[in-house]
Amino acid sequence: MLHVQIKGSFESFNAKGFEAASWTPNSGKAGEVFGVHECFDTEPDDAQAASVLQNAVLHEVQVLEVQNQFPVPIGVTLSCIPSDESTKTGAKYALTSLPSSHNSTPRVIFRAEQSNSDSIEWRNKYPSYNGNNLEKNGVLEVTGQNYVFVSQNHPVIELLRSNRDKLTSDIDEQPLIDGEWYKITKPVMTQCCQLLRSKVLSKVSTRDMNDFIVQLHRVGAKDWTSMGINDDLHVYAENMFGCQGSGKLDAGKIAKVLTQHFSWSARFLVKYEIHT
């Protein structure tokens, strides 16, 4: 279970850029945050924990409780799951929070398709591969050359093998260097990796949990500090100073609103499996 809390003001979020209104485990702490250490007989180092989390199989994400102190609607994206909730502008989020609200009703915001045969086969055959490391894991770069050496156990090799009737050459007729490596041109490697991502990995729930980020967005506004007539932030400011409809929101009052600190917090239940 994760407890996420993001604090700040409209002005600070706007000034510090995209990463300001976000939450992610501290550097080197992802293993502890996600409980990886409990899966080892001995305490793993940071590198071991990061390696295991790189290919976690994500099953489900629930938001158990969420509290939004901001007086505007907040859109939330999570790096590891798709954003399926849309607004009228076409912006998409994993979930949204109403202004100044508290919701303690649990709901599922992501659930993997466990019955997907491609997903199950991939996890069984290639547990160490995901969309982020296809060009790195089991691949040897050759400086200045238009080819790479690819491990015989790499999923690209199986893709080439299963499509031998559509290609001009049979991968099994190519020399196996040092009993491990096939020589593959870079354009073919790139095309195969793109095909795997679009046709197979898009259906596989393997995720790199080291990159887990919860990001807040202000719904329906071009930036954090914009304040149009009758939008939520403008109405909040008028109510704060008791000047509804009077047009007396001067620069000083607006500055007080924009520098006021709020928080957004939530509890997430993340169900996943790892291979140690």
N, C-alpha and C positions, 0 to 999 in steps of 0.2 A: 504494500500500500504506500502511496506517495502523498505527502502533504505539500502542496505548492502554494506559495504566497509571493505575490508581486506587489511592491509598494512604490509609490512615486506620485508626482504631480503631472498635470497636463504639460506644463512648461518643461519639466525635466525629461519627460518622454520625448517631446518634440526636439529638444536640443541635443540629446545624446544619441539619437538615431534609432535604427531598427531594433538593436539588441537591448535597449534600455528596458523595455516593457516585456521582459522574458525571464524564464526560469530554466536552469539546467544544472545538473549535479556539478559540484566544484571539481576542478581539475584533479584527476586521479582518484576521485571518490565514487565514480559510477558503480564500481563493483560492490562497494558497501551499501550504496543507496538501493541497488536492485537485489541485494542479498546473495550475490554470487559466492561470497566467502563461505557461506553455510553449506555449499555443495562440494567443498573440497575437504579431504581428510586433514590436510595441513593448510596453513594460511597462504593463499596465493599472493604473488606480488602484483603490482599494478598492471604490468604487461600481460600476465596470465589472465587476469580478470577482464581486461580490455579485449583480449583475443576471443574469449568465450562469449562476451556480449556482442561481438561483431556479427555473430550469426545466430542470434536468438530467434526462436520461432514464436511470434506473437499470436496468441489465441484470442484475447479479448481485452478491451479497455472499458471500464465503467467509471462514470463520475458519480461518486456517492453523495457528495454535498458540494455546493458552490455558493460563495457569498461575494457579491459585487457591491462595494461601497461607492464606486464611481457613479456620478449622477447621469451617466450616458450609457447606452447599450454597448456591450463589449463583445467582440468576436474573438474566439480562441482557436488557434491552430496548434496541433501537436505534430511534431516532425515525423513521427512513426506511423501515422494513420491518415487515411484520406479525409478531405474536408467535404462533407456531403450536405451541409446545411447552407442554403443559399439565401441571399437577401435580394431585394428588388433591383439592386445595381449589378447583380451578377457575382458579387463577392461571395466566396465560399469559406466556411469555417467548420471545424469539428464540432463546436458547440457555441451557443451565444448566451449571454447573461443580460437580463433586463436591468435598467438603471436601478440603483439602490435596492437590490433584491437579495433574497436568501432562499435557496432551494435545497431541501434535504431529501428529495425523492430520488433514489438511485436510478440511473438509466445507462443502458449500454450504448456507447458511441462508436464502437468497432467490434466486429466479430468475424474471425476468419472463416472461410468456407472449408471446413474440415473434410468434406466429402470430395473435394476437388482432387482428382486422381493425379494430375500433373504436380500439384503441390506436395502430395504425399510422396510421390516417386522422387521428386527433387530432394526433399528433406532426407530421405533414406539413402540416396546415392551420392548427394553432394552437400553434406551438412556444413562444410567449411566455406561454401561459395554463396555470395549474394550479389546484388546488383552493383554494389560499390567496389567489389574487388575482382571482378571478372578479368580485367586486364592486368592484374597484379599477382594474384594468388596462382602459383603454379606456372608462372610466365617469366622467362629470362629475356631481358632486353639486350639487344646487340647495338652498341653505339654506332651511329652512322650507316646502319643497314636498314633495308626495307623489309626485314623479316624479324620474327621473334621465335624463341624456342618455347614450345608449349608442352606441359606434362601430359603424358598419355592418359592420366586420370582426370584431365580437365574436361568440363562439360562441352566445350567447343569441339573436342575430338569426337565425342559421341554424336554431336550434331552433324559433323562432316561425314561420319560413318553412316548415319541413317539416311543421308541424302546423296550417297555416292552415285545413284542412278541419274541424278540431275547435274552432276559435276563432271568436269573433264578428266578428273583423276580420282583414284581410290586411295583414301588415307592409309589403308592397311598395306598398300603397295609401296608406301614411302619408307625410307630408311628410319629406323628408330635409333636415335643417337644415344650412346651410353646406356642403352636399354631403358630409357626414360623419356626422351624428348623428341617431339616432332618439329620440323622446321615449317613455319606457317608465315605467309606474307602478311604484312601489317594491314593492308586493305581487307583481306579475307578475315583476319582476326577481328577487326573492327565491325565488319558486317555481321559476323556470327554473334558477337556480343550484343549488338543492337537487336538482333533477331531474338536472342534468348531473353532479353529484357522485355521486349514487347509481347512475345507470344507465350512465354513460360513464367518469368519472374513477376510479371504483373499479377499473376494469380497465386503467387507463393507468399506466405506470410512471414518469411525471414526478414528480420530487420537488424540494423546496427544500432543497438540501444546506447552505445557510447555517444551518439549524436542526439539523444533525446532532448527536445526543447519544447517548452510551452511558451507560446508567443501571444501577447495581447494585441488587439487592433481596435481602433475606435470605429464602430459601425456607422456607415453613412456620412462620414466626414473625410475631407481630403487630407487632414492632418490632425494631430492631437489638440492644437490650440485654435482651430477655426471655430468661429462662433457666429453663425447666421441667425437672423431674426427668427424666433419661434423654434429653433432647434433645442434639443434637450439641455445643452450646456447654457444657452442663453436664458431659457426659462428658469433653470436652477439659480443662475446669477441674480435674476430679477427677484426671485423669491427670497434669496439670501439677504438682500438689502431692502426688501419691501418696496420695490419700485416697479411693480408690474405695470407694463404698458405706459410708463411715464417717460421713457427715453432718457433716463438719468443714469445710465450705466456709463460712468466716465472711465478713463484709462486706469485710474487707481483701483477702482472696484473690480474691473476686469482682471487686473494683475493679481489681486488677492485671490480670485477664483482660480486662476491658472497656476498659482504657486501653492494652493492648498493640497495637502497630501491625502491620498486615498489608498485603499488596498483592494486587491482581488485575491481570493484564496479558494482552494478546492482540495478535495481528497479524491484521489484516483486509485482504483483497484486495477492493476495491470497483471494479466495472466499470461505467462510465457514459459517456454522451456529452453534449456540450454544443453549443449553437449560438452561434457568435461573430459 
